[in-house]
């Protein structure tokens, strides 16, 4: 499953609209929509989107802190 689709499922399960996410993340509604539909986005935008739905802590699973080794 594509990351945008996973994000969409998590957003919906969290009771958030695309507009809610765009406002929290400080990105356009079009950016959220395009991402959820499979378009590529910048890493910095992805982090903002993850933060907007409170799963930013999970980024440590993707990119562990080098000091935790």
PQR file with spaces between the fields and no chain letter, atoms N, CA, C, O and H, PARSE charges and radii, in Angstrom:
ATOM       1  N    UNK     1       0.840   -1.177    0.000 -0.4000 1.5000
ATOM       2  CA   UNK     1       0.000    0.000    0.000 -0.0000 2.0000
ATOM       3  C    UNK     1       0.887    1.243    0.000  0.5500 1.7000
ATOM       4  O    UNK     1       1.897    1.297    0.702 -0.5500 1.4000
ATOM       5  N    UNK     2       0.513    2.201   -0.764 -0.4000 1.5000
ATOM       6  CA   UNK     2       1.253    3.444   -0.898 -0.0000 2.0000
ATOM       7  C    UNK     2       1.145    4.301    0.363  0.5500 1.7000
ATOM       8  O    UNK     2       0.124    4.270    1.050 -0.5500 1.4000
ATOM       9  H    UNK     2      -0.308    2.157   -1.334  0.4000 1.0000
ATOM      10  N    UNK     3       2.184    5.057    0.663 -0.4000 1.5000
ATOM      11  CA   UNK     3       2.215    5.858    1.881 -0.0000 2.0000
ATOM      12  C    UNK     3       1.083    6.893    1.922  0.5500 1.7000
ATOM      13  O    UNK     3       0.521    7.146    2.987 -0.5500 1.4000
ATOM      14  H    UNK     3       3.013    5.082    0.105  0.4000 1.0000
ATOM      15  N    UNK     4       0.751    7.481    0.795 -0.4000 1.5000
ATOM      16  CA   UNK     4      -0.332    8.463    0.757 -0.0000 2.0000
ATOM      17  C    UNK     4      -1.662    7.848    1.145  0.5500 1.7000
ATOM      18  O    UNK     4      -2.461    8.473    1.841 -0.5500 1.4000
ATOM      19  H    UNK     4       1.208    7.275   -0.071  0.4000 1.0000
ATOM      20  N    UNK     5      -1.900    6.631    0.699 -0.4000 1.5000
ATOM      21  CA   UNK     5      -3.135    5.944    1.039 -0.0000 2.0000
ATOM      22  C    UNK     5      -3.161    5.563    2.516  0.5500 1.7000
ATOM      23  O    UNK     5      -4.201    5.661    3.168 -0.5500 1.4000
ATOM      24  H    UNK     5      -1.250    6.123    0.134  0.4000 1.0000
ATOM      25  N    UNK     6      -2.028    5.133    3.035 -0.4000 1.5000
ATOM      26  CA   UNK     6      -1.945    4.831    4.473 -0.0000 2.0000
ATOM      27  C    UNK     6      -2.225    6.080    5.296  0.5500 1.7000
ATOM      28  O    UNK     6      -2.951    6.043    6.290 -0.5500 1.4000
ATOM      29  H    UNK     6      -1.184    5.053    2.505  0.4000 1.0000
ATOM      30  N    UNK     7      -1.630    7.190    4.858 -0.4000 1.5000
ATOM      31  CA   UNK     7      -1.854    8.464    5.534 -0.0000 2.0000
ATOM      32  C    UNK     7      -3.340    8.800    5.541  0.5500 1.7000
ATOM      33  O    UNK     7      -3.887    9.188    6.573 -0.5500 1.4000
ATOM      34  H    UNK     7      -1.040    7.220    4.051  0.4000 1.0000
ATOM      35  N    UNK     8      -3.988    8.654    4.401 -0.4000 1.5000
ATOM      36  CA   UNK     8      -5.413    8.956    4.278 -0.0000 2.0000
ATOM      37  C    UNK     8      -6.232    8.109    5.246  0.5500 1.7000
ATOM      38  O    UNK     8      -7.121    8.625    5.924 -0.5500 1.4000
ATOM      39  H    UNK     8      -3.543    8.338    3.562  0.4000 1.0000
ATOM      40  N    UNK     9      -5.939    6.815    5.313 -0.4000 1.5000
ATOM      41  CA   UNK     9      -6.671    5.931    6.224 -0.0000 2.0000
ATOM      42  C    UNK     9      -6.484    6.360    7.674  0.5500 1.7000
ATOM      43  O    UNK     9      -7.440    6.360    8.450 -0.5500 1.4000
ATOM      44  H    UNK     9      -5.217    6.396    4.762  0.4000 1.0000
ATOM      45  N    UNK    10      -5.272    6.721    8.040 -0.4000 1.5000
ATOM      46  CA   UNK    10      -4.996    7.158    9.398 -0.0000 2.0000
ATOM      47  C    UNK    10      -5.701    8.481    9.688  0.5500 1.7000
ATOM      48  O    UNK    10      -6.255    8.670   10.771 -0.5500 1.4000
ATOM      49  H    UNK    10      -4.496    6.720    7.410  0.4000 1.0000
ATOM      50  N    UNK    11      -5.678    9.394    8.720 -0.4000 1.5000
ATOM      51  CA   UNK    11      -6.344   10.689    8.882 -0.0000 2.0000
ATOM      52  C    UNK    11      -7.832   10.500    9.126  0.5500 1.7000
ATOM      53  O    UNK    11      -8.400   11.107   10.033 -0.5500 1.4000
ATOM      54  H    UNK    11      -5.228    9.241    7.840  0.4000 1.0000
ATOM      55  N    UNK    12      -8.458    9.662    8.317 -0.4000 1.5000
ATOM      56  CA   UNK    12      -9.891    9.413    8.447 -0.0000 2.0000
ATOM      57  C    UNK    12     -10.199    8.757    9.793  0.5500 1.7000
ATOM      58  O    UNK    12     -11.155    9.137   10.468 -0.5500 1.4000
ATOM      59  H    UNK    12      -7.996    9.169    7.580  0.4000 1.0000
ATOM      60  N    UNK    13      -9.392    7.777   10.177 -0.4000 1.5000
ATOM      61  CA   UNK    13      -9.587    7.098   11.468 -0.0000 2.0000
ATOM      62  C    UNK    13      -9.423    8.071   12.635  0.5500 1.7000
ATOM      63  O    UNK    13      -9.999    7.868   13.704 -0.5500 1.4000
ATOM      64  H    UNK    13      -8.615    7.468    9.628  0.4000 1.0000
ATOM      65  N    UNK    14      -8.646    9.116   12.430 -0.4000 1.5000
ATOM      66  CA   UNK    14      -8.427   10.127   13.465 -0.0000 2.0000
ATOM      67  C    UNK    14      -9.523   11.178   13.480  0.5500 1.7000
ATOM      68  O    UNK    14      -9.523   12.064   14.334 -0.5500 1.4000
ATOM      69  H    UNK    14      -8.179    9.282   11.562  0.4000 1.0000
ATOM      70  N    UNK    15     -10.464   11.086   12.533 -0.4000 1.5000
ATOM      71  CA   UNK    15     -11.574   12.035   12.476 -0.0000 2.0000
ATOM      72  C    UNK    15     -11.201   13.390   11.923  0.5500 1.7000
ATOM      73  O    UNK    15     -11.872   14.383   12.204 -0.5500 1.4000
ATOM      74  H    UNK    15     -10.464   10.367   11.839  0.4000 1.0000
ATOM      75  N    UNK    16     -10.128   13.444   11.132 -0.4000 1.5000
ATOM      76  CA   UNK    16      -9.678   14.703   10.557 -0.0000 2.0000
ATOM      77  C    UNK    16     -10.032   14.795    9.080  0.5500 1.7000
ATOM      78  O    UNK    16     -10.029   13.795    8.363 -0.5500 1.4000
ATOM      79  H    UNK    16      -9.583   12.637   10.904  0.4000 1.0000
ATOM      80  N    UNK    17     -10.331   15.990    8.645 -0.4000 1.5000
ATOM      81  CA   UNK    17     -10.557   16.230    7.219 -0.0000 2.0000
ATOM      82  C    UNK    17      -9.245   16.645    6.569  0.5500 1.7000
ATOM      83  O    UNK    17      -8.274   16.952    7.260 -0.5500 1.4000
ATOM      84  H    UNK    17     -10.333   16.803    9.227  0.4000 1.0000
ATOM      85  N    UNK    18      -9.219   16.653    5.253 -0.4000 1.5000
ATOM      86  CA   UNK    18      -8.030   17.140    4.553 -0.0000 2.0000
ATOM      87  C    UNK    18      -7.787   18.602    4.915  0.5500 1.7000
ATOM      88  O    UNK    18      -6.640   19.031    5.039 -0.5500 1.4000
ATOM      89  H    UNK    18     -10.008   16.404    4.692  0.4000 1.0000
ATOM      90  N    UNK    19      -8.851   19.355    5.080 -0.4000 1.5000
ATOM      91  CA   UNK    19      -8.703   20.767    5.444 -0.0000 2.0000
ATOM      92  C    UNK    19      -8.090   20.906    6.835  0.5500 1.7000
ATOM      93  O    UNK    19      -7.228   21.759    7.050 -0.5500 1.4000
ATOM      94  H    UNK    19      -9.782   19.007    4.979  0.4000 1.0000
ATOM      95  N    UNK    20      -8.530   20.071    7.783 -0.4000 1.5000
ATOM      96  CA   UNK    20      -7.935   20.092    9.127 -0.0000 2.0000
ATOM      97  C    UNK    20      -6.429   19.877    9.048  0.5500 1.7000
ATOM      98  O    UNK    20      -5.647   20.608    9.656 -0.5500 1.4000
ATOM      99  H    UNK    20      -9.230   19.378    7.609  0.4000 1.0000
ATOM     100  N    UNK    21      -6.042   18.863    8.286 -0.4000 1.5000
ATOM     101  CA   UNK    21      -4.628   18.517    8.151 -0.0000 2.0000
ATOM     102  C    UNK    21      -3.860   19.642    7.479  0.5500 1.7000
ATOM     103  O    UNK    21      -2.759   19.984    7.912 -0.5500 1.4000
ATOM     104  H    UNK    21      -6.677   18.269    7.792  0.4000 1.0000
ATOM     105  N    UNK    22      -4.419   20.215    6.434 -0.4000 1.5000
ATOM     106  CA   UNK    22      -3.708   21.284    5.727 -0.0000 2.0000
ATOM     107  C    UNK    22      -3.472   22.486    6.634  0.5500 1.7000
ATOM     108  O    UNK    22      -2.409   23.106    6.586 -0.5500 1.4000
ATOM     109  H    UNK    22      -5.313   19.937    6.082  0.4000 1.0000
ATOM     110  N    UNK    23      -4.461   22.815    7.459 -0.4000 1.5000
ATOM     111  CA   UNK    23      -4.307   23.939    8.385 -0.0000 2.0000
ATOM     112  C    UNK    23      -3.279   23.635    9.468  0.5500 1.7000
ATOM     113  O    UNK    23      -2.446   24.482    9.789 -0.5500 1.4000
ATOM     114  H    UNK    23      -5.324   22.311    7.498  0.4000 1.0000
ATOM     115  N    UNK    24      -3.332   22.425   10.034 -0.4000 1.5000
ATOM     116  CA   UNK    24      -2.378   22.046   11.076 -0.0000 2.0000
ATOM     117  C    UNK    24      -0.955   21.968   10.544  0.5500 1.7000
ATOM     118  O    UNK    24      -0.008   22.358   11.228 -0.5500 1.4000
ATOM     119  H    UNK    24      -4.008   21.737    9.773  0.4000 1.0000
ATOM     120  N    UNK    25      -0.804   21.464    9.320 -0.4000 1.5000
ATOM     121  CA   UNK    25       0.527   21.264    8.742 -0.0000 2.0000
ATOM     122  C    UNK    25       1.079   22.525    8.078  0.5500 1.7000
ATOM     123  O    UNK    25       2.280   22.626    7.827 -0.5500 1.4000
ATOM     124  H    UNK    25      -1.573   21.148    8.764  0.4000 1.0000
ATOM     125  N    UNK    26       0.206   23.476    7.798 -0.4000 1.5000
ATOM     126  CA   UNK    26       0.655   24.686    7.114 -0.0000 2.0000
ATOM     127  C    UNK    26       0.965   24.460    5.650  0.5500 1.7000
ATOM     128  O    UNK    26       1.852   25.097    5.082 -0.5500 1.4000
ATOM     129  H    UNK    26      -0.770   23.394    8.002  0.4000 1.0000
ATOM     130  N    UNK    27       0.218   23.536    5.039 -0.4000 1.5000
ATOM     131  CA   UNK    27       0.365   23.261    3.602 -0.0000 2.0000
ATOM     132  C    UNK    27      -0.991   23.454    2.947  0.5500 1.7000
ATOM     133  O    UNK    27      -2.011   23.554    3.629 -0.5500 1.4000
ATOM     134  H    UNK    27      -0.502   23.018    5.501  0.4000 1.0000
ATOM     135  N    UNK    28      -0.999   23.504    1.638 -0.4000 1.5000
ATOM     136  CA   UNK    28      -2.260   23.719    0.945 -0.0000 2.0000
ATOM     137  C    UNK    28      -3.126   22.459    0.955  0.5500 1.7000
ATOM     138  O    UNK    28      -2.629   21.340    1.075 -0.5500 1.4000
ATOM     139  H    UNK    28      -0.170   23.423    1.084  0.4000 1.0000
ATOM     140  N    UNK    29      -4.410   22.672    0.828 -0.4000 1.5000
ATOM     141  CA   UNK    29      -5.357   21.570    0.711 -0.0000 2.0000
ATOM     142  C    UNK    29      -5.025   20.723   -0.513  0.5500 1.7000
ATOM     143  O    UNK    29      -5.158   19.500   -0.478 -0.5500 1.4000
ATOM     144  H    UNK    29      -4.814   23.582    0.730  0.4000 1.0000
ATOM     145  N    UNK    30      -4.602   21.359   -1.576 -0.4000 1.5000
ATOM     146  CA   UNK    30      -4.218   20.659   -2.790 -0.0000 2.0000
ATOM     147  C    UNK    30      -3.027   19.725   -2.539  0.5500 1.7000
ATOM     148  O    UNK    30      -2.982   18.622   -3.083 -0.5500 1.4000
ATOM     149  H    UNK    30      -4.494   22.353   -1.604  0.4000 1.0000
ATOM     150  N    UNK    31      -2.080   20.154   -1.731 -0.4000 1.5000
ATOM     151  CA   UNK    31      -0.927   19.309   -1.393 -0.0000 2.0000
ATOM     152  C    UNK    31      -1.371   18.043   -0.679  0.5500 1.7000
ATOM     153  O    UNK    31      -0.912   16.949   -1.008 -0.5500 1.4000
ATOM     154  H    UNK    31      -2.116   21.050   -1.289  0.4000 1.0000
ATOM     155  N    UNK    32      -2.267   18.184    0.302 -0.4000 1.5000
ATOM     156  CA   UNK    32      -2.775   17.022    1.039 -0.0000 2.0000
ATOM     157  C    UNK    32      -3.501   16.084    0.080  0.5500 1.7000
ATOM     158  O    UNK    32      -3.291   14.871    0.107 -0.5500 1.4000
ATOM     159  H    UNK    32      -2.641   19.072    0.569  0.4000 1.0000
ATOM     160  N    UNK    33      -4.348   16.649   -0.756 -0.4000 1.5000
ATOM     161  CA   UNK    33      -5.115   15.843   -1.703 -0.0000 2.0000
ATOM     162  C    UNK    33      -4.207   15.099   -2.672  0.5500 1.7000
ATOM     163  O    UNK    33      -4.389   13.904   -2.907 -0.5500 1.4000
ATOM     164  H    UNK    33      -4.519   17.634   -0.777  0.4000 1.0000
ATOM     165  N    UNK    34      -3.246   15.792   -3.226 -0.4000 1.5000
ATOM     166  CA   UNK    34      -2.327   15.153   -4.175 -0.0000 2.0000
ATOM     167  C    UNK    34      -1.516   14.047   -3.505  0.5500 1.7000
ATOM     168  O    UNK    34      -1.326   12.979   -4.087 -0.5500 1.4000
ATOM     169  H    UNK    34      -3.098   16.763   -3.036  0.4000 1.0000
ATOM     170  N    UNK    35      -1.036   14.296   -2.282 -0.4000 1.5000
ATOM     171  CA   UNK    35      -0.266   13.297   -1.557 -0.0000 2.0000
ATOM     172  C    UNK    35      -1.099   12.040   -1.311  0.5500 1.7000
ATOM     173  O    UNK    35      -0.627   10.925   -1.534 -0.5500 1.4000
ATOM     174  H    UNK    35      -1.191   15.163   -1.809  0.4000 1.0000
ATOM     175  N    UNK    36      -2.320   12.220   -0.858 -0.4000 1.5000
ATOM     176  CA   UNK    36      -3.188   11.074   -0.584 -0.0000 2.0000
ATOM     177  C    UNK    36      -3.538   10.298   -1.850  0.5500 1.7000
ATOM     178  O    UNK    36      -3.910    9.126   -1.790 -0.5500 1.4000
ATOM     179  H    UNK    36      -2.703   13.126   -0.677  0.4000 1.0000
ATOM     180  N    UNK    37      -3.414   10.961   -2.988 -0.4000 1.5000
ATOM     181  CA   UNK    37      -3.722   10.309   -4.256 -0.0000 2.0000
ATOM     182  C    UNK    37      -2.480    9.861   -5.019  0.5500 1.7000
ATOM     183  O    UNK    37      -2.548    9.558   -6.211 -0.5500 1.4000
ATOM     184  H    UNK    37      -3.112   11.913   -3.037  0.4000 1.0000
ATOM     185  N    UNK    38      -1.336    9.820   -4.317 -0.4000 1.5000
ATOM     186  CA   UNK    38      -0.159    9.208   -4.911 -0.0000 2.0000
ATOM     187  C    UNK    38       0.925   10.110   -5.445  0.5500 1.7000
ATOM     188  O    UNK    38       1.935    9.616   -5.946 -0.5500 1.4000
ATOM     189  H    UNK    38      -1.280   10.065   -3.349  0.4000 1.0000
ATOM     190  N    UNK    39       0.752   11.421   -5.355 -0.4000 1.5000
ATOM     191  CA   UNK    39       1.802   12.318   -5.839 -0.0000 2.0000
ATOM     192  C    UNK    39       2.970   12.358   -4.862  0.5500 1.7000
ATOM     193  O    UNK    39       2.798   12.158   -3.660 -0.5500 1.4000
ATOM     194  H    UNK    39      -0.069   11.822   -4.948  0.4000 1.0000
ATOM     195  N    UNK    40       4.145   12.616   -5.391 -0.4000 1.5000
ATOM     196  CA   UNK    40       5.343   12.746   -4.565 -0.0000 2.0000
ATOM     197  C    UNK    40       5.337   14.103   -3.871  0.5500 1.7000
ATOM     198  O    UNK    40       4.831   15.089   -4.407 -0.5500 1.4000
ATOM     199  H    UNK    40       4.285   12.778   -6.368  0.4000 1.0000
ATOM     200  N    UNK    41       5.911   14.136   -2.664 -0.4000 1.5000
ATOM     201  CA   UNK    41       6.058   15.389   -1.929 -0.0000 2.0000
ATOM     202  C    UNK    41       7.460   15.443   -1.346  0.5500 1.7000
ATOM     203  O    UNK    41       8.160   14.433   -1.289 -0.5500 1.4000
ATOM     204  H    UNK    41       6.322   13.335   -2.229  0.4000 1.0000
ATOM     205  N    UNK    42       7.860   16.630   -0.917 -0.4000 1.5000
ATOM     206  CA   UNK    42       9.169   16.800   -0.283 -0.0000 2.0000
ATOM     207  C    UNK    42       9.156   16.155    1.100  0.5500 1.7000
ATOM     208  O    UNK    42       8.112   16.058    1.746 -0.5500 1.4000
ATOM     209  H    UNK    42       7.291   17.451   -0.964  0.4000 1.0000
ATOM     210  N    UNK    43      10.316   15.724    1.534 -0.4000 1.5000
ATOM     211  CA   UNK    43      10.450   15.129    2.861 -0.0000 2.0000
ATOM     212  C    UNK    43       9.980   16.097    3.942  0.5500 1.7000
ATOM     213  O    UNK    43       9.316   15.688    4.894 -0.5500 1.4000
ATOM     214  H    UNK    43      11.164   15.803    1.010  0.4000 1.0000
ATOM     215  N    UNK    44      10.315   17.357    3.803 -0.4000 1.5000
ATOM     216  CA   UNK    44       9.914   18.348    4.811 -0.0000 2.0000
ATOM     217  C    UNK    44       8.391   18.462    4.901  0.5500 1.7000
ATOM     218  O    UNK    44       7.842   18.669    5.983 -0.5500 1.4000
ATOM     219  H    UNK    44      10.854   17.690    3.030  0.4000 1.0000
ATOM     220  N    UNK    45       7.717   18.326    3.763 -0.4000 1.5000
ATOM     221  CA   UNK    45       6.257   18.359    3.754 -0.0000 2.0000
ATOM     222  C    UNK    45       5.692   17.102    4.397  0.5500 1.7000
ATOM     223  O    UNK    45       4.708   17.167    5.134 -0.5500 1.4000
ATOM     224  H    UNK    45       8.163   18.158    2.884  0.4000 1.0000
ATOM     225  N    UNK    46       6.309   15.960    4.121 -0.4000 1.5000
ATOM     226  CA   UNK    46       5.866   14.711    4.738 -0.0000 2.0000
ATOM     227  C    UNK    46       5.943   14.801    6.250  0.5500 1.7000
ATOM     228  O    UNK    46       5.021   14.377    6.947 -0.5500 1.4000
ATOM     229  H    UNK    46       7.108   15.907    3.522  0.4000 1.0000
ATOM     230  N    UNK    47       7.031   15.350    6.760 -0.4000 1.5000
ATOM     231  CA   UNK    47       7.186   15.482    8.208 -0.0000 2.0000
ATOM     232  C    UNK    47       6.110   16.397    8.785  0.5500 1.7000
ATOM     233  O    UNK    47       5.567   16.107    9.852 -0.5500 1.4000
ATOM     234  H    UNK    47       7.780   15.695    6.194  0.4000 1.0000
ATOM     235  N    UNK    48       5.795   17.484    8.108 -0.4000 1.5000
ATOM     236  CA   UNK    48       4.714   18.372    8.556 -0.0000 2.0000
ATOM     237  C    UNK    48       3.381   17.633    8.590  0.5500 1.7000
ATOM     238  O    UNK    48       2.597   17.787    9.526 -0.5500 1.4000
ATOM     239  H    UNK    48       6.235   17.719    7.242  0.4000 1.0000
ATOM     240  N    UNK    49       3.131   16.826    7.555 -0.4000 1.5000
ATOM     241  CA   UNK    49       1.873   16.086    7.500 -0.0000 2.0000
ATOM     242  C    UNK    49       1.798   15.036    8.609  0.5500 1.7000
ATOM     243  O    UNK    49       0.756   14.873    9.243 -0.5500 1.4000
ATOM     244  H    UNK    49       3.767   16.701    6.794  0.4000 1.0000
ATOM     245  N    UNK    50       2.897   14.327    8.838 -0.4000 1.5000
ATOM     246  CA   UNK    50       2.922   13.333    9.918 -0.0000 2.0000
ATOM     247  C    UNK    50       2.697   14.003   11.269  0.5500 1.7000
ATOM     248  O    UNK    50       1.977   13.480   12.119 -0.5500 1.4000
ATOM     249  H    UNK    50       3.743   14.459    8.323  0.4000 1.0000
ATOM     250  N    UNK    51       3.308   15.147   11.454 -0.4000 1.5000
ATOM     251  CA   UNK    51       3.140   15.891   12.698 -0.0000 2.0000
ATOM     252  C    UNK    51       1.685   16.330   12.877  0.5500 1.7000
ATOM     253  O    UNK    51       1.178   16.346   13.999 -0.5500 1.4000
ATOM     254  H    UNK    51       3.893   15.571   10.762  0.4000 1.0000
ATOM     255  N    UNK    52       1.023   16.679   11.800 -0.4000 1.5000
ATOM     256  CA   UNK    52      -0.357   17.170   11.877 -0.0000 2.0000
ATOM     257  C    UNK    52      -1.343   16.105   12.343  0.5500 1.7000
ATOM     258  O    UNK    52      -2.406   16.432   12.871 -0.5500 1.4000
ATOM     259  H    UNK    52       1.434   16.665   10.889  0.4000 1.0000
ATOM     260  N    UNK    53      -0.998   14.831   12.151 -0.4000 1.5000
ATOM     261  CA   UNK    53      -1.890   13.759   12.615 -0.0000 2.0000
ATOM     262  C    UNK    53      -1.263   12.981   13.771  0.5500 1.7000
ATOM     263  O    UNK    53      -1.663   11.859   14.082 -0.5500 1.4000
ATOM     264  H    UNK    53      -0.134   14.565   11.722  0.4000 1.0000
ATOM     265  N    UNK    54      -0.274   13.608   14.394 -0.4000 1.5000
ATOM     266  CA   UNK    54       0.359   13.075   15.606 -0.0000 2.0000
ATOM     267  C    UNK    54       1.013   11.711   15.441  0.5500 1.7000
ATOM     268  O    UNK    54       0.964   10.882   16.350 -0.5500 1.4000
ATOM     269  H    UNK    54       0.051   14.520   14.141  0.4000 1.0000
ATOM     270  N    UNK    55       1.622   11.478   14.292 -0.4000 1.5000
ATOM     271  CA   UNK    55       2.417   10.252   14.142 -0.0000 2.0000
ATOM     272  C    UNK    55       3.873   10.578   13.829  0.5500 1.7000
ATOM     273  O    UNK    55       4.615    9.749   13.302 -0.5500 1.4000
ATOM     274  H    UNK    55       1.662   12.151   13.554  0.4000 1.0000
ATOM     275  N    UNK    56       4.262   11.807   14.166 -0.4000 1.5000
ATOM     276  CA   UNK    56       5.647   12.218   13.933 -0.0000 2.0000
ATOM     277  C    UNK    56       6.633   11.398   14.749  0.5500 1.7000
ATOM     278  O    UNK    56       7.779   11.226   14.332 -0.5500 1.4000
ATOM     279  H    UNK    56       3.659   12.481   14.595  0.4000 1.0000
ATOM     280  N    UNK    57       6.217   10.892   15.896 -0.4000 1.5000
ATOM     281  CA   UNK    57       7.119   10.080   16.716 -0.0000 2.0000
ATOM     282  C    UNK    57       7.520    8.801   15.986  0.5500 1.7000
ATOM     283  O    UNK    57       8.592    8.250   16.236 -0.5500 1.4000
ATOM     284  H    UNK    57       5.286   11.032   16.234  0.4000 1.0000
ATOM     285  N    UNK    58       6.664    8.333   15.089 -0.4000 1.5000
ATOM     286  CA   UNK    58       6.963    7.116   14.343 -0.0000 2.0000
ATOM     287  C    UNK    58       8.097    7.307   13.340  0.5500 1.7000
ATOM     288  O    UNK    58       8.591    6.332   12.772 -0.5500 1.4000
ATOM     289  H    UNK    58       5.793    8.781   14.885  0.4000 1.0000
ATOM     290  N    UNK    59       8.507    8.535   13.120 -0.4000 1.5000
ATOM     291  CA   UNK    59       9.613    8.793   12.200 -0.0000 2.0000
ATOM     292  C    UNK    59      10.893    8.132   12.722  0.5500 1.7000
ATOM     293  O    UNK    59      11.799    7.826   11.946 -0.5500 1.4000
ATOM     294  H    UNK    59       8.106    9.327   13.581  0.4000 1.0000
ATOM     295  N    UNK    60      10.961    7.914   14.041 -0.4000 1.5000
ATOM     296  CA   UNK    60      12.132    7.248   14.613 -0.0000 2.0000
ATOM     297  C    UNK    60      12.254    5.805   14.132  0.5500 1.7000
ATOM     298  O    UNK    60      13.351    5.246   14.135 -0.5500 1.4000
ATOM     299  H    UNK    60      10.225    8.163   14.671  0.4000 1.0000
ATOM     300  N    UNK    61      11.158    5.205   13.726 -0.4000 1.5000
ATOM     301  CA   UNK    61      11.216    3.857   13.167 -0.0000 2.0000
ATOM     302  C    UNK    61      11.833    3.860   11.772  0.5500 1.7000
ATOM     303  O    UNK    61      12.448    2.883   11.344 -0.5500 1.4000
ATOM     304  H    UNK    61      10.267    5.659   13.725  0.4000 1.0000
ATOM     305  N    UNK    62      11.655    4.973   11.079 -0.4000 1.5000
ATOM     306  CA   UNK    62      12.179    5.091    9.719 -0.0000 2.0000
ATOM     307  C    UNK    62      13.632    5.562    9.750  0.5500 1.7000
ATOM     308  O    UNK    62      14.498    5.008    9.073 -0.5500 1.4000
ATOM     309  H    UNK    62      11.155    5.767   11.427  0.4000 1.0000
ATOM     310  N    UNK    63      13.872    6.597   10.551 -0.4000 1.5000
ATOM     311  CA   UNK    63      15.209    7.184   10.658 -0.0000 2.0000
ATOM     312  C    UNK    63      15.565    7.252   12.141  0.5500 1.7000
ATOM     313  O    UNK    63      15.284    8.252   12.802 -0.5500 1.4000
ATOM     314  H    UNK    63      13.168    7.047   11.100  0.4000 1.0000
ATOM     315  N    UNK    64      16.184    6.189   12.668 -0.4000 1.5000
ATOM     316  CA   UNK    64      16.517    6.181   14.094 -0.0000 2.0000
ATOM     317  C    UNK    64      17.550    7.244   14.462  0.5500 1.7000
ATOM     318  O    UNK    64      18.395    7.622   13.650 -0.5500 1.4000
ATOM     319  H    UNK    64      16.413    5.376   12.132  0.4000 1.0000
ATOM     320  N    UNK    65      17.462    7.709   15.689 -0.4000 1.5000
ATOM     321  CA   UNK    65      18.429    8.670   16.200 -0.0000 2.0000
ATOM     322  C    UNK    65      19.765    7.962   16.383  0.5500 1.7000
ATOM     323  O    UNK    65      19.833    6.931   17.053 -0.5500 1.4000
ATOM     324  H    UNK    65      16.776    7.402   16.348  0.4000 1.0000
ATOM     325  N    UNK    66      20.802    8.490   15.808 -0.4000 1.5000
ATOM     326  CA   UNK    66      22.113    7.866   15.855 -0.0000 2.0000
ATOM     327  C    UNK    66      22.615    7.749   17.295  0.5500 1.7000
ATOM     328  O    UNK    66      23.417    6.862   17.585 -0.5500 1.4000
ATOM     329  H    UNK    66      20.747    9.327   15.263  0.4000 1.0000
ATOM     330  N    UNK    67      22.174    8.603   18.188 -0.4000 1.5000
ATOM     331  CA   UNK    67      22.616    8.565   19.570 -0.0000 2.0000
ATOM     332  C    UNK    67      21.977    7.414   20.359  0.5500 1.7000
ATOM     333  O    UNK    67      22.446    7.073   21.445 -0.5500 1.4000
ATOM     334  H    UNK    67      21.522    9.324   17.952  0.4000 1.0000
ATOM     335  N    UNK    68      20.908    6.814   19.815 -0.4000 1.5000
ATOM     336  CA   UNK    68      20.224    5.708   20.487 -0.0000 2.0000
ATOM     337  C    UNK    68      20.844    4.363   20.180  0.5500 1.7000
ATOM     338  O    UNK    68      20.349    3.337   20.646 -0.5500 1.4000
ATOM     339  H    UNK    68      20.527    7.091   18.933  0.4000 1.0000
ATOM     340  N    UNK    69      21.911    4.342   19.410 -0.4000 1.5000
ATOM     341  CA   UNK    69      22.534    3.067   19.031 -0.0000 2.0000
ATOM     342  C    UNK    69      23.312    2.471   20.157  0.5500 1.7000
ATOM     343  O    UNK    69      23.897    1.399   20.003 -0.5500 1.4000
ATOM     344  H    UNK    69      22.313    5.176   19.031  0.4000 1.0000
